[in-house]
Structures are given as C-alpha cells and as structure tokens.
Amino acid sequence: MSQAPLPPGVERRRQLRLQRRNERLRNLWRLLLLSAGAAGLGYVLLRQGWSLQGPEQVLVIGSKQVSREEVIRAAQLRFPLTLLSLQPRQLKERLAAALPVEQVGVQRLMLPPRLRVDLVDRQAVAMAERRTPGGLNRGCVDRLGNWMNCGPQLTGQSGGLSPSSLLVRGWQPAYRAPLAQVLAQRERLGENLSQIRFEPTGTIVLLTRNLGEVRLGPPDGQLTRRLEVLEHLEAELPPRVKGKPVNTIDLSDPDRPELGLTVRPPAAAPRRPLPGTN
C-alpha cells in the first residue's frame, strides 16, 4: 500500500529541517578541523617557535660586571626550553639573590623568541672588613650595605664616590639595614666620616674628623633620630665649643647627648735660672 503524498507545506518544512541539520553537521566538522589545526600550530610554536634553543637568545643588558654565562648559571637555565615555562618573577628573585647587582628585570620576548635580563650593577661606596673562620676578610659594601668582593672595577676610579676614604669594620649580614642608613647620611656629613665600626655587641661607632668618636648605640628604632642629632651637632657644635677638641660623643640617648672634650694639660711654668748662674 503506497503512502499518501504529504501536503506541500509539510514537505517544505521537512526539507528545511533536513537542510538545517546538514548545515549544523558541516559547521561542526569545520570547527573540529579548525581546532585541530590551531592546536597543531600552537604545539609547533611552543616547541619550536617560542622556545630558547641556546645561550645566544638570552640578552643581558646594563651590567659591566655580570656576563651572560653567569646569568644563565644563576638562573639555572637548561636549553632548549620554552618561553612560557619561564616565570619572570621567580627568575628575578633568583638572580637578585645570586648576582652582585642592585636591581633585576626579566622580560620574555616572543618575536623573535628571547629572554631579556636588565641588570643594574652594585656600586662600591666604602671599603669593608669582616671576620670569618679563616680570619679577617677585606672587601667592599654598596649603598644598601651588601658585601662585595672588590676588584679593579670597583675602586671608584671610574667616577662616583671613592670607597677608599671610608672604612666599614665588623660587617655582618644582620647589619646591612643600619649600615645603609648610616651610608645614606654620608653625603650630609661630607668627608668628615672616615670609619663605621660595628662592635661585637652591635653598637655602632663612627669616626669623624670634626667630632672624633661618635657612639650611635645599638641599631634599633632610635637610629634615625641619632643620625639627625649627629647632623645637627656637625653643623652647630664646633663654633660652640670655641676650638676645644671633641674626643667622644655618646648619642645612645639622642635626647641627652654626652660630649667628652679633650683636656689639655696646663702649660708648664718657665724655668727660672738658678742663683749664681748666667
């Protein structure tokens, strides 16, 4: 028994549904093909295009002391590697801890693929001494109080403040922050500051040409106040003591500075000639 033909309107709607279903299937296949192509291209770019194949793709800018090889060694880079696997923040912290630099910047460059490392070298501002198990060790410190191994390039001859005019004695890692505070005051004290000494108890002692020995006390929260008092004394004290040489100044209590003046012995009376002598 043959099936009766559908009305024209019903047949038309059936054809339209078939066309829409076929169109959806074709679009789905197009999407799958495009996704597969994009995934393959991305894989190739990650493996070959956005990757570092060797040291020549590492750019080190701004440093005259640190070489590319030192940066690669400090960053623990192993080639080849993909750029996206590198974390700039972690690399920055690792390089700052391992290299003798003051500032570090890290950037990933995609076209062409490179790793850019910007460095700002530490500058020696003073000679320094520290005690080690092997004996007395001599070096330098930068403006932040970090220890540096001095070389010919760090003697200050290329410009800036020469470290030879200031000596830091008794350096320890725990004293970096207070040392940086004192070094920041150096420009206000001028060339009068000749030595910064950390005693075994932690007391900070300065030697100045105008005021003699200045005891700043422990490196605590009062250090900033003590340095302010010292700056005031440097400007006001010499005229007030009327030429009397200052031996020591104790600023352990910045509100009550104690001054020790050098006592000059009285002049000896002129000797009188003995009777009967010419």
Backbone as JSON, one array per atom type, in Angstrom:
{
  "sequence": "MSQAPLPPGVERRRQLRLQRRNERLRNLWRLLLLSAGAAGLGYVLLRQGWSLQGPEQVLVIGSKQVSREEVIRAAQLRFPLTLLSLQPRQLKERLAAALPVEQVGVQRLMLPPRLRVDLVDRQAVAMAERRTPGGLNRGCVDRLGNWMNCGPQLTGQSGGLSPSSLLVRGWQPAYRAPLAQVLAQRERLGENLSQIRFEPTGTIVLLTRNLGEVRLGPPDGQLTRRLEVLEHLEAELPPRVKGKPVNTIDLSDPDRPELGLTVRPPAAAPRRPLPGTN",
  "N": [[0.87, -1.19, 0.0], [0.74, 2.05, -1.03], [2.25, 5.11, 0.3], [0.44, 7.99, 1.13], [0.95, 11.11, -0.53], [2.59, 13.9, 1.09], [1.17, 16.99, 2.24], [1.88, 20.07, 0.48], [2.93, 22.14, 2.19], [3.79, 20.79, 4.51], [5.8, 19.08, 3.49], [7.64, 20.97, 2.64], [8.52, 22.08, 5.06], [9.75, 19.83, 6.16], [11.94, 19.47, 4.42], [13.35, 21.79, 4.95], [14.11, 21.35, 7.62], [15.84, 19.19, 7.28], [17.86, 20.41, 5.77], [18.83, 22.31, 7.61], [19.86, 20.63, 9.6], [21.88, 19.28, 8.22], [23.52, 21.46, 7.68], [24.35, 22.2, 10.23], [25.87, 19.95, 10.9], [27.94, 20.18, 8.99], [29.09, 22.61, 9.84], [29.97, 21.83, 12.35], [31.95, 19.97, 11.7], [33.73, 21.7, 10.37], [34.5, 23.32, 12.55], [35.79, 21.43, 14.17], [37.94, 20.74, 12.51], [39.27, 23.24, 12.28], [39.95, 23.68, 14.99], [41.65, 21.52, 15.47], [43.7, 22.18, 13.71], [44.55, 24.64, 14.77], [45.41, 23.79, 17.29], [47.54, 22.12, 16.57], [49.23, 23.98, 15.31], [49.73, 25.67, 17.48], [51.1, 23.9, 19.15], [53.42, 23.44, 17.63], [54.47, 26.04, 17.61], [54.98, 26.43, 20.33], [56.84, 24.42, 20.82], [58.84, 24.85, 18.94], [58.82, 27.52, 17.87], [58.38, 29.54, 20.03], [60.58, 29.16, 21.82], [63.7, 28.75, 23.57], [66.67, 28.02, 22.19], [69.37, 28.15, 22.69], [72.2, 29.76, 24.43], [72.63, 32.17, 23.1], [70.21, 33.41, 22.77], [69.6, 34.7, 25.05], [69.51, 37.81, 26.41], [71.54, 40.1, 28.02], [71.52, 43.06, 29.64], [72.85, 46.19, 30.58], [74.76, 45.64, 32.57], [78.17, 45.75, 33.53], [79.66, 44.03, 34.88], [78.6, 41.49, 35.19], [78.37, 38.57, 33.34], [76.83, 36.97, 30.45], [76.99, 34.2, 30.7], [77.18, 33.91, 33.47], [74.67, 34.83, 34.26], [72.99, 32.88, 33.08], [73.85, 30.64, 34.45], [73.22, 31.35, 37.11], [70.46, 31.59, 36.89], [69.79, 29.01, 36.4], [69.23, 27.84, 33.87], [68.34, 25.52, 31.35], [68.92, 24.42, 28.18], [67.25, 23.01, 25.27], [64.42, 25.21, 26.0], [61.05, 26.22, 26.68], [59.61, 29.46, 26.28], [57.26, 30.08, 27.65], [57.39, 28.46, 29.82], [58.99, 29.72, 31.6], [59.07, 31.7, 34.51], [58.91, 35.0, 35.07], [58.94, 36.44, 37.56], [59.94, 34.61, 39.46], [62.44, 34.09, 38.31], [63.57, 36.64, 38.53], [63.8, 36.98, 41.34], [65.56, 34.89, 41.89], [67.87, 35.61, 40.46], [68.48, 38.08, 41.66], [69.22, 37.25, 44.18], [71.49, 35.76, 43.72], [73.36, 37.16, 42.18], [75.79, 39.87, 42.04], [74.22, 42.41, 42.0], [72.17, 45.36, 41.95], [69.59, 45.86, 41.04], [67.12, 43.96, 39.22], [65.6, 43.03, 36.2], [63.29, 41.14, 34.28], [62.22, 39.94, 31.17], [60.09, 38.29, 28.84], [60.47, 37.85, 25.45], [58.65, 37.49, 22.52], [58.75, 37.63, 19.68], [61.48, 38.11, 17.83], [61.87, 34.92, 19.58], [63.19, 35.47, 22.74], [64.99, 35.94, 25.81], [65.09, 38.57, 27.95], [67.23, 40.19, 30.16], [67.58, 42.68, 32.42], [69.99, 44.47, 34.17], [71.22, 46.24, 37.01], [74.2, 47.28, 38.14], [75.83, 46.83, 41.31], [77.36, 49.46, 43.14], [80.4, 50.13, 44.61], [80.76, 51.79, 47.67], [82.27, 52.03, 49.91], [85.18, 50.74, 51.55], [85.53, 47.6, 53.28], [85.59, 45.42, 56.16], [85.46, 42.13, 57.53], [84.96, 39.5, 59.91], [85.84, 36.15, 59.5], [85.72, 32.5, 59.64], [88.18, 31.86, 58.57], [89.75, 34.01, 59.13], [90.53, 37.56, 58.94], [88.67, 39.24, 56.53], [88.72, 41.2, 53.63], [86.9, 43.57, 51.72], [84.31, 45.22, 49.9], [81.44, 47.41, 50.31], [78.12, 48.09, 49.13], [75.72, 50.79, 48.55], [73.49, 49.86, 49.83], [74.4, 48.37, 51.87], [75.3, 45.83, 51.27], [77.62, 43.14, 51.05], [80.55, 43.1, 49.01], [82.85, 41.65, 46.74], [85.81, 43.16, 46.18], [87.18, 44.46, 43.21], [89.37, 45.59, 40.54], [87.59, 47.11, 39.05], [85.9, 48.16, 40.9], [86.9, 50.18, 42.45], [86.2, 52.79, 42.44], [87.43, 54.55, 40.73], [86.41, 55.1, 38.28], [84.59, 57.07, 38.46], [82.16, 58.74, 40.55], [81.68, 58.1, 44.09], [84.58, 57.59, 45.89], [85.52, 54.59, 47.44], [87.75, 54.4, 49.06], [88.06, 56.35, 50.97], [86.48, 55.79, 53.14], [85.92, 53.42, 55.68], [84.43, 50.4, 56.62], [84.06, 48.52, 59.45], [83.82, 45.31, 61.02], [81.66, 44.16, 59.65], [78.56, 42.46, 59.23], [76.0, 40.22, 58.02], [73.56, 40.8, 59.34], [73.73, 43.47, 59.85], [73.2, 44.99, 57.65], [70.93, 46.65, 57.05], [70.99, 48.82, 59.1], [73.53, 49.78, 58.42], [73.1, 50.73, 55.82], [71.46, 52.91, 56.43], [73.25, 54.61, 57.77], [75.14, 55.03, 55.74], [73.57, 56.41, 53.93], [73.51, 58.84, 55.18], [75.95, 59.82, 54.76], [76.54, 61.7, 52.74], [75.59, 64.07, 53.84], [77.27, 64.39, 55.98], [79.6, 64.71, 54.68], [83.1, 64.62, 53.88], [83.95, 64.2, 56.41], [83.31, 61.85, 57.74], [85.05, 59.01, 58.43], [85.2, 56.37, 59.26], [83.16, 53.52, 59.93], [82.17, 51.53, 62.51], [81.23, 48.38, 63.73], [80.71, 47.12, 66.79], [81.32, 44.1, 68.78], [79.04, 43.85, 70.38], [77.12, 44.98, 68.81], [76.89, 47.7, 68.86], [77.08, 50.8, 67.19], [79.73, 52.68, 66.02], [81.1, 55.7, 65.02], [83.78, 57.3, 63.32], [84.83, 60.5, 63.01], [86.28, 63.37, 61.43], [85.86, 65.91, 62.43], [84.35, 65.66, 64.81], [85.42, 63.6, 66.24], [85.2, 60.48, 67.94], [82.08, 58.98, 67.62], [79.48, 57.58, 69.29], [76.85, 55.71, 68.36], [75.14, 53.94, 69.53], [72.95, 51.01, 69.82], [71.7, 49.25, 66.84], [68.79, 50.12, 66.58], [65.32, 51.21, 66.69], [65.79, 53.88, 67.23], [67.82, 54.81, 65.72], [67.56, 56.47, 63.44], [66.79, 58.91, 64.62], [69.11, 59.43, 66.14], [70.98, 59.85, 64.12], [69.97, 62.2, 63.01], [70.4, 63.97, 65.15], [73.18, 63.88, 65.19], [73.79, 65.07, 62.73], [72.9, 67.65, 63.27], [74.67, 68.37, 65.34], [77.06, 68.28, 63.95], [76.82, 70.54, 62.39], [76.47, 72.62, 64.26], [77.99, 72.31, 66.62], [80.96, 72.67, 66.58], [81.48, 75.62, 66.49], [80.43, 76.33, 68.99], [81.93, 75.08, 70.99], [84.18, 76.51, 70.87], [86.71, 76.0, 69.72], [87.69, 73.97, 71.31], [88.91, 70.73, 71.29], [86.92, 67.89, 70.41], [86.57, 64.8, 71.94], [84.98, 62.4, 72.33], [81.58, 61.56, 71.51], [78.56, 60.61, 72.83], [75.71, 59.24, 71.68], [73.8, 57.49, 72.5], [71.51, 57.96, 73.97], [69.53, 59.93, 72.3], [68.26, 62.27, 73.08], [69.74, 63.27, 75.12], [72.62, 63.99, 74.54], [76.02, 63.13, 75.19], [79.02, 64.73, 75.68], [82.49, 64.46, 75.34], [85.24, 66.25, 76.02], [88.55, 66.87, 74.97], [90.99, 67.14, 77.36], [93.33, 69.56, 77.82], [96.65, 69.6, 78.95], [97.9, 71.84, 81.51], [99.94, 74.64, 80.67], [103.42, 74.46, 81.1], [105.25, 76.15, 83.67], [107.64, 78.76, 83.07], [111.06, 77.97, 83.4], [113.13, 79.16, 86.0], [116.34, 80.69, 86.17], [118.99, 79.26, 88.09], [120.38, 80.53, 91.17], [123.41, 82.29, 90.92], [124.03, 81.52, 88.41], [124.52, 82.28, 84.95]],
  "CA": [[0.0, 0.0, 0.0], [1.58, 3.24, -1.16], [1.99, 6.18, 1.27], [-0.15, 9.17, 0.51], [1.88, 12.25, -0.56], [2.38, 14.93, 2.11], [0.76, 18.29, 1.72], [3.04, 20.9, 0.08], [3.51, 22.89, 3.31], [4.51, 19.87, 5.4], [7.02, 18.65, 2.8], [8.58, 22.08, 2.64], [9.1, 22.19, 6.4], [10.66, 18.7, 6.35], [13.16, 19.75, 3.67], [14.1, 22.84, 5.66], [14.75, 20.75, 8.8], [16.98, 18.41, 6.81], [18.94, 21.33, 5.36], [19.45, 22.9, 8.8], [20.64, 19.6, 10.28], [23.1, 19.07, 7.44], [24.37, 22.64, 7.84], [24.96, 22.11, 11.55], [26.91, 18.94, 10.83], [29.09, 20.74, 8.26], [29.74, 23.6, 10.71], [30.68, 21.12, 13.42], [33.18, 19.43, 11.12], [34.65, 22.83, 10.15], [35.03, 23.73, 13.85], [36.74, 20.42, 14.6], [39.15, 20.86, 11.7], [39.99, 24.46, 12.67], [40.51, 23.49, 16.32], [42.8, 20.63, 15.35], [44.78, 22.92, 13.08], [45.08, 25.62, 15.72], [46.16, 23.07, 18.32], [48.8, 21.68, 16.0], [50.08, 25.16, 15.12], [50.18, 26.1, 18.8], [52.12, 22.96, 19.62], [54.66, 23.71, 16.9], [55.02, 27.31, 18.08], [55.52, 26.25, 21.68], [58.0, 23.55, 20.8], [59.89, 25.32, 18.06], [58.83, 28.97, 17.66], [58.55, 30.29, 21.27], [61.49, 28.4, 22.67], [65.09, 29.16, 23.58], [67.48, 26.88, 21.77], [70.75, 28.27, 23.14], [72.54, 30.95, 25.21], [72.62, 33.41, 22.3], [68.88, 34.01, 22.84], [69.5, 35.38, 26.35], [70.08, 39.15, 26.33], [71.89, 40.69, 29.32], [71.66, 44.49, 29.34], [73.04, 47.14, 31.67], [75.8, 45.26, 33.52], [79.54, 45.64, 33.08], [80.35, 43.09, 35.77], [77.99, 40.17, 35.12], [78.34, 38.07, 31.97], [75.68, 36.14, 30.08], [77.16, 32.86, 31.27], [76.85, 33.98, 34.9], [73.21, 34.93, 34.36], [72.41, 31.57, 32.76], [74.17, 29.73, 35.55], [72.46, 31.74, 38.29], [69.04, 31.32, 36.63], [69.64, 27.56, 36.25], [68.57, 27.59, 32.59], [68.78, 24.34, 30.6], [68.4, 24.54, 26.82], [66.23, 24.01, 24.92], [63.29, 25.37, 26.91], [60.01, 27.09, 26.14], [59.5, 30.74, 26.97], [56.11, 30.09, 28.55], [57.71, 27.72, 31.05], [59.76, 30.6, 32.47], [58.31, 32.61, 35.36], [59.79, 36.17, 35.28], [59.1, 36.83, 38.97], [60.85, 33.67, 40.11], [63.77, 34.33, 37.77], [64.06, 37.89, 39.1], [64.22, 36.73, 42.72], [66.72, 34.0, 41.88], [69.03, 36.36, 40.01], [68.8, 39.1, 42.65], [69.86, 36.61, 45.33], [72.74, 35.09, 43.36], [74.29, 38.02, 41.45], [76.14, 41.13, 42.72], [73.52, 43.5, 41.31], [71.24, 46.11, 42.8], [68.24, 45.71, 40.5], [66.99, 42.95, 38.18], [64.35, 43.0, 35.44], [63.23, 39.98, 33.38], [61.15, 40.01, 30.19], [60.04, 37.28, 27.78], [60.19, 38.44, 24.14], [58.12, 36.41, 21.69], [59.1, 37.75, 18.26], [61.83, 36.68, 17.89], [61.9, 34.43, 20.96], [64.39, 35.81, 23.5], [64.83, 36.28, 27.22], [65.84, 39.81, 28.21], [67.54, 40.4, 31.58], [68.14, 44.01, 32.67], [70.7, 44.49, 35.45], [71.87, 47.45, 37.5], [75.31, 46.83, 38.96], [76.13, 47.46, 42.58], [78.5, 50.35, 43.14], [81.08, 50.17, 45.9], [80.81, 53.12, 48.28], [83.2, 52.01, 51.04], [85.91, 49.52, 51.83], [84.92, 46.93, 54.42], [86.27, 44.28, 56.77], [84.6, 41.23, 58.28], [85.63, 38.35, 60.49], [85.38, 34.85, 59.0], [86.5, 31.42, 60.26], [89.54, 31.86, 58.04], [90.46, 35.22, 59.52], [89.99, 38.84, 58.5], [88.37, 39.29, 55.1], [88.54, 42.57, 53.17], [86.09, 43.73, 50.51], [83.62, 46.5, 49.78], [79.99, 47.39, 50.5], [77.39, 49.05, 48.3], [74.95, 51.76, 49.32], [72.48, 49.14, 50.59], [75.05, 47.61, 52.93], [75.62, 44.47, 50.83], [79.05, 42.85, 50.9], [81.01, 42.91, 47.64], [84.26, 41.34, 46.54], [86.37, 44.29, 45.44], [88.09, 44.23, 42.1], [89.84, 46.86, 39.98], [86.49, 47.9, 38.52], [85.07, 48.64, 42.0], [87.68, 51.07, 43.3], [85.66, 54.14, 42.39], [88.21, 55.41, 39.88], [85.67, 55.43, 37.05], [83.6, 58.1, 38.75], [81.36, 58.49, 41.74], [82.29, 58.23, 45.39], [85.66, 56.63, 46.08], [85.37, 53.89, 48.7], [88.98, 54.37, 49.84], [88.01, 57.34, 52.03], [85.61, 55.32, 54.22], [86.13, 52.02, 56.02], [83.42, 49.76, 57.46], [84.69, 47.42, 60.18], [82.89, 44.46, 61.75], [80.44, 43.92, 58.86], [77.83, 41.2, 59.33], [74.75, 40.32, 57.24], [72.48, 41.39, 60.13], [73.92, 44.92, 59.97], [73.05, 45.65, 56.35], [69.94, 47.73, 57.1], [71.51, 50.02, 59.76], [74.66, 50.33, 57.66], [72.54, 51.51, 54.73], [71.01, 54.18, 56.99], [74.41, 55.46, 58.03], [75.73, 55.41, 54.45], [72.71, 57.44, 53.34], [73.81, 60.1, 55.86], [77.33, 60.2, 54.48], [76.62, 62.91, 51.93], [75.39, 65.22, 54.71], [78.46, 64.55, 56.81], [80.72, 65.04, 53.81], [84.3, 63.82, 54.02], [84.32, 64.09, 57.82], [83.14, 60.48, 58.18], [86.17, 58.2, 57.93], [85.08, 54.96, 59.62], [81.95, 53.0, 60.58], [82.6, 50.31, 63.19], [80.24, 47.62, 64.48], [81.35, 46.39, 67.88], [80.72, 42.77, 68.97], [77.7, 43.97, 70.97], [76.22, 45.59, 67.85], [76.95, 49.16, 68.95], [77.64, 51.47, 66.01], [80.67, 53.74, 66.36], [81.6, 56.44, 63.86], [84.95, 58.15, 63.5], [84.73, 61.69, 62.15], [87.43, 64.26, 61.57], [85.5, 67.1, 63.21], [83.76, 65.36, 66.11], [86.08, 62.47, 66.88], [84.45, 59.23, 68.01], [80.64, 59.17, 67.89], [78.84, 56.3, 69.61], [75.43, 55.82, 68.0], [74.33, 52.98, 70.25], [72.55, 49.81, 69.07], [70.93, 49.51, 65.61], [67.38, 49.94, 66.88], [64.43, 52.19, 66.09], [66.25, 55.24, 67.52], [68.99, 55.14, 64.9], [67.25, 57.63, 62.6], [66.84, 60.09, 65.49], [70.5, 59.69, 66.49], [71.65, 60.43, 62.94], [69.51, 63.59, 62.91], [71.13, 64.74, 66.16], [74.57, 63.98, 64.74], [73.85, 66.09, 61.67], [72.77, 68.96, 63.93], [75.92, 68.66, 66.04], [78.1, 68.55, 62.95], [76.67, 71.92, 61.91], [76.4, 73.63, 65.31], [78.85, 72.11, 67.77], [82.31, 73.24, 66.57], [81.57, 77.0, 66.94], [80.04, 76.5, 70.39], [82.98, 74.63, 71.9], [85.22, 77.53, 70.78], [88.01, 75.43, 69.39], [88.09, 72.86, 72.17], [88.77, 69.49, 70.52], [85.98, 66.92, 70.92], [87.16, 63.46, 71.97], [83.92, 61.43, 72.08], [80.19, 61.96, 71.65], [77.71, 59.45, 73.05], [74.33, 59.53, 71.28], [72.94, 56.36, 72.83], [70.24, 58.64, 74.26], [69.61, 61.1, 71.42], [67.74, 63.47, 73.75], [70.75, 63.73, 76.07], [73.96, 63.65, 74.05], [77.12, 63.33, 76.13], [80.23, 65.17, 74.99], [83.74, 64.35, 76.07], [86.23, 67.15, 75.43], [89.94, 66.56, 75.3], [91.55, 68.06, 78.37], [94.71, 69.91, 77.52], [97.44, 69.84, 80.18], [98.29, 73.25, 81.65], [101.27, 74.97, 80.16], [104.46, 74.42, 82.14], [105.81, 77.47, 84.02], [109.03, 78.9, 82.58], [112.09, 77.67, 84.39], [113.96, 80.28, 86.4], [117.76, 80.31, 86.31], [119.47, 79.07, 89.46], [121.29, 81.61, 91.62], [124.83, 82.14, 90.61], [124.25, 81.11, 87.01], [124.25, 83.33, 83.97]],
  "C": [[0.89, 1.21, 0.0], [1.15, 4.31, -0.17], [1.47, 7.4, 0.54], [0.85, 10.32, 0.54], [1.5, 13.28, 0.51], [1.89, 16.21, 1.47], [1.98, 19.14, 1.39], [3.7, 21.61, 1.25], [4.29, 22.01, 4.24], [5.82, 19.41, 4.77], [8.08, 19.74, 2.8], [9.28, 22.21, 3.99], [10.08, 21.05, 6.65], [11.98, 18.92, 5.63], [14.01, 20.81, 4.38], [14.8, 22.27, 6.9], [15.97, 19.93, 8.39], [18.16, 19.31, 6.43], [19.64, 21.94, 6.58], [20.31, 21.88, 9.54], [21.95, 19.35, 9.53], [24.07, 20.25, 7.6], [25.07, 22.64, 9.2], [26.08, 21.08, 11.56], [28.15, 19.45, 10.1], [29.84, 21.76, 9.12], [30.52, 22.93, 11.84], [31.99, 20.54, 12.91], [34.2, 20.55, 10.86], [35.31, 23.26, 11.46], [36.07, 22.75, 14.35], [38.05, 20.52, 13.83], [39.97, 22.1, 12.07], [40.64, 24.31, 14.04], [41.74, 22.6, 16.27], [43.98, 21.35, 14.73], [45.41, 23.93, 14.02], [45.89, 24.95, 16.82], [47.52, 22.61, 17.8], [49.76, 22.83, 15.8], [50.61, 25.64, 16.46], [51.26, 25.19, 19.36], [53.46, 23.21, 18.93], [55.31, 24.99, 17.38], [55.66, 27.15, 19.45], [56.79, 25.43, 21.67], [59.16, 24.12, 20.01], [59.97, 26.84, 17.99], [59.12, 29.75, 18.93], [59.41, 29.5, 22.24], [62.9, 28.98, 22.54], [65.95, 27.94, 23.29], [68.9, 26.94, 22.3], [71.01, 29.58, 23.86], [72.45, 32.24, 24.42], [71.26, 34.09, 22.31], [68.6, 34.65, 24.2], [70.23, 36.71, 26.25], [70.31, 39.68, 27.73], [72.27, 42.14, 29.06], [71.91, 45.26, 30.64], [74.17, 46.82, 32.64], [77.16, 45.19, 32.85], [80.32, 44.6, 33.88], [79.85, 41.66, 35.62], [77.88, 39.74, 33.66], [77.07, 37.26, 31.72], [75.77, 34.76, 30.7], [76.81, 32.85, 32.75], [75.35, 34.08, 35.12], [72.55, 33.58, 34.12], [72.65, 30.59, 33.89], [73.36, 30.07, 36.8], [70.97, 31.45, 38.13], [68.74, 29.83, 36.47], [68.86, 27.21, 34.98], [69.19, 26.38, 31.9], [68.11, 24.37, 29.23], [68.25, 23.16, 26.19], [65.12, 24.08, 25.96], [62.3, 26.36, 26.29], [59.92, 28.36, 26.97], [58.37, 30.73, 27.99], [56.37, 29.29, 29.82], [58.5, 28.57, 32.04], [58.83, 31.54, 33.23], [59.19, 33.83, 35.68], [59.98, 36.54, 36.74], [60.06, 35.91, 39.7], [62.28, 33.85, 39.62], [64.38, 35.59, 38.37], [64.56, 37.68, 40.52], [65.48, 35.88, 42.77], [67.99, 34.76, 41.48], [69.45, 37.41, 41.04], [69.53, 38.5, 43.84], [71.25, 36.08, 44.98], [73.78, 36.02, 42.75], [74.6, 39.29, 42.23], [75.54, 42.33, 41.99], [72.53, 44.14, 42.27], [69.8, 45.94, 42.35], [68.26, 44.67, 39.37], [65.62, 43.1, 37.52], [64.4, 41.86, 34.43], [62.02, 40.12, 32.48], [61.27, 38.85, 29.21], [59.63, 37.96, 26.48], [59.81, 37.32, 23.19], [58.61, 36.46, 20.24], [60.32, 38.65, 18.12], [61.94, 36.23, 19.34], [63.24, 34.7, 21.64], [64.0, 36.01, 24.96], [65.72, 37.48, 27.51], [65.99, 39.98, 29.73], [68.23, 41.76, 31.72], [68.73, 44.04, 34.08], [71.24, 45.88, 35.74], [72.95, 47.02, 38.48], [75.34, 47.54, 40.31], [77.36, 48.34, 42.42], [79.1, 50.39, 44.53], [81.15, 51.59, 46.42], [81.78, 53.17, 49.45], [83.96, 50.69, 51.06], [85.33, 48.91, 53.09], [85.79, 45.77, 54.89], [85.25, 43.44, 57.54], [85.43, 40.06, 58.79], [85.0, 37.07, 59.96], [86.17, 33.76, 59.73], [87.94, 31.37, 59.77], [90.34, 33.08, 58.4], [89.78, 36.47, 59.0], [89.84, 38.86, 56.99], [88.08, 40.73, 54.7], [87.77, 42.58, 51.85], [85.51, 45.11, 50.44], [82.15, 46.31, 50.16], [79.36, 48.39, 49.54], [76.53, 49.92, 49.18], [73.85, 51.11, 50.15], [73.08, 48.28, 51.69], [75.4, 46.19, 52.54], [77.13, 44.32, 50.67], [79.38, 42.61, 49.44], [82.48, 42.51, 47.67], [84.85, 42.42, 45.65], [87.3, 43.82, 44.34], [88.54, 45.57, 41.56], [88.7, 47.74, 39.5], [85.63, 48.5, 39.62], [85.82, 49.62, 42.89], [87.22, 52.51, 43.25], [86.42, 55.06, 41.47], [87.47, 55.83, 38.62], [84.62, 56.49, 37.28], [82.81, 57.74, 39.98], [82.19, 58.6, 42.99], [83.36, 57.16, 45.57], [85.51, 55.94, 47.42], [86.59, 53.93, 49.59], [88.95, 55.34, 51.0], [87.14, 56.91, 53.2], [85.83, 53.82, 54.41], [85.01, 51.55, 56.94], [84.08, 48.55, 58.12], [83.63, 46.64, 60.95], [81.61, 44.17, 61.0], [79.89, 42.53, 59.14], [76.54, 41.33, 58.52], [73.61, 40.99, 58.02], [72.57, 42.9, 60.2], [73.7, 45.66, 58.67], [72.09, 46.84, 56.41], [70.46, 48.95, 57.86], [72.71, 50.63, 59.05], [74.16, 51.18, 56.51], [72.03, 52.86, 55.23], [72.17, 55.13, 57.22], [75.04, 55.93, 56.72], [74.89, 56.47, 53.75], [72.99, 58.81, 53.95], [75.18, 60.62, 55.47], [77.44, 61.49, 53.69], [76.42, 64.15, 52.79], [76.6, 65.46, 55.61], [79.69, 64.91, 55.98], [81.9, 64.11, 54.04], [84.73, 63.66, 55.48], [84.2, 62.66, 58.34], [84.23, 59.6, 57.57], [86.03, 56.72, 58.25], [83.73, 54.68, 60.27], [82.33, 51.66, 61.18], [81.42, 49.68, 63.93], [80.98, 46.81, 65.54], [80.68, 45.02, 68.07], [79.33, 42.81, 69.58], [76.67, 44.53, 69.99], [76.23, 47.1, 67.88], [77.66, 49.73, 67.72], [78.5, 52.63, 66.48], [81.17, 54.37, 65.08], [82.86, 57.19, 64.25], [84.85, 59.29, 62.49], [85.92, 62.6, 62.42], [87.11, 65.47, 62.43], [85.08, 66.77, 64.63], [84.42, 64.2, 66.82], [85.23, 61.22, 66.83], [83.01, 59.51, 68.42], [80.03, 57.79, 68.1], [77.34, 56.45, 69.38], [74.55, 54.84, 68.76], [73.92, 51.81, 69.37], [71.75, 50.17, 67.83], [69.44, 49.24, 65.82], [66.55, 51.04, 66.23], [64.83, 53.63, 66.32], [67.39, 55.69, 66.61], [68.73, 56.37, 64.03], [67.34, 58.92, 63.41], [68.28, 60.43, 65.85], [71.26, 60.32, 65.33], [71.23, 61.87, 62.73], [70.24, 64.47, 63.92], [72.58, 64.92, 65.75], [74.72, 65.03, 63.65], [73.77, 67.49, 62.27], [74.07, 69.33, 64.64], [77.04, 68.98, 65.07], [78.04, 69.99, 62.47], [76.84, 72.95, 63.01], [77.46, 73.5, 66.39], [80.21, 72.79, 67.67], [82.38, 74.72, 66.97], [81.29, 77.16, 68.43], [81.13, 76.06, 71.36], [84.21, 75.51, 71.79], [86.62, 76.91, 70.63], [88.48, 74.32, 70.29], [87.9, 71.55, 71.41], [87.83, 68.5, 71.21], [86.62, 65.54, 70.85], [86.12, 62.41, 71.62], [82.57, 62.1, 72.23], [79.37, 60.69, 71.78], [76.27, 59.84, 72.75], [73.42, 58.35, 71.56], [71.55, 56.83, 73.23], [70.22, 59.92, 73.44], [69.07, 62.38, 72.05], [68.73, 64.05, 74.75], [72.13, 63.33, 75.58], [75.02, 63.98, 75.11], [78.39, 63.61, 75.35], [81.42, 64.98, 75.9], [84.8, 65.18, 75.37], [87.63, 66.74, 75.87], [90.49, 67.61, 76.25], [93.01, 68.3, 78.05], [95.49, 70.14, 78.83], [97.84, 71.3, 80.27], [99.72, 73.47, 81.18], [102.26, 74.99, 81.3], [105.01, 75.83, 82.37], [107.24, 77.58, 83.52], [110.03, 78.66, 83.71], [112.93, 78.9, 84.68], [115.43, 79.83, 86.53], [118.14, 80.19, 87.78], [120.37, 80.21, 89.86], [122.73, 81.28, 91.31], [125.12, 81.67, 89.22], [123.9, 82.24, 86.1], [123.08, 82.96, 83.11]]
}
